[in-house]
Amino acid sequence: MFLIYKIKVLGVKLYKNIMIDLLIYMYLCIIILNLMIFTYKFMLVVLMMIELMILNISMIMFLVFSFMNLELYMIYYLVFMVCESTLGLSLLVVIVRFSGNELFYVFNLSKF
């Protein structure tokens, strides 16, 4: 019924329930999404919340891929995660350089 996987910690085999872990990480995704919605004014805070969401999704993917013995695909995901974070920071630098601040409600997207 529930998927159970083995992990080995200090030579001791432990059995964990994958569904409970997935539910915890999904709940964290919902919390991070709510935080991102309520703190939308500053772009740096939104970028940090997006990074937390991506880290949470990477933990979910690691659980699923380790259950299926496909840990190699996590490397591809981590590469795209790093590229996304550098693009976000470079966009933040460009916006701060042109407008002088990072507030979302001041931005007019037609200027860019």
Secondary structure as the mmCIF struct_conf table of DSSP 4:
data_model
#
loop_
_struct_conf.conf_type_id
_struct_conf.id
_struct_conf.beg_label_comp_id
_struct_conf.beg_label_asym_id
_struct_conf.beg_label_seq_id
_struct_conf.end_label_comp_id
_struct_conf.end_label_asym_id
_struct_conf.end_label_seq_id
STRN STRN1 ILE A 4 VAL A 9
TURN_TY1_P TURN_TY1_P1 LEU A 10 GLY A 11
STRN STRN2 VAL A 12 ASN A 17
HELX_RH_AL_P HELX_RH_AL_P1 ILE A 18 PHE A 38
TURN_TY1_P TURN_TY1_P2 THR A 39 THR A 39
BEND BEND1 LYS A 41 LYS A 41
STRN STRN3 PHE A 42 PHE A 42
HELX_RH_AL_P HELX_RH_AL_P2 MET A 43 PHE A 67
TURN_TY1_P TURN_TY1_P3 MET A 68 ASN A 69
TURN_TY1_P TURN_TY1_P4 GLU A 71 LEU A 72
HELX_RH_AL_P HELX_RH_AL_P3 TYR A 73 SER A 99
BEND BEND2 GLY A 100 ASN A 101
STRN STRN4 LEU A 103 LEU A 103
TURN_TY1_P TURN_TY1_P5 PHE A 104 VAL A 106
HELX_RH_3T_P HELX_RH_3T_P1 LEU A 109 LYS A 111
#
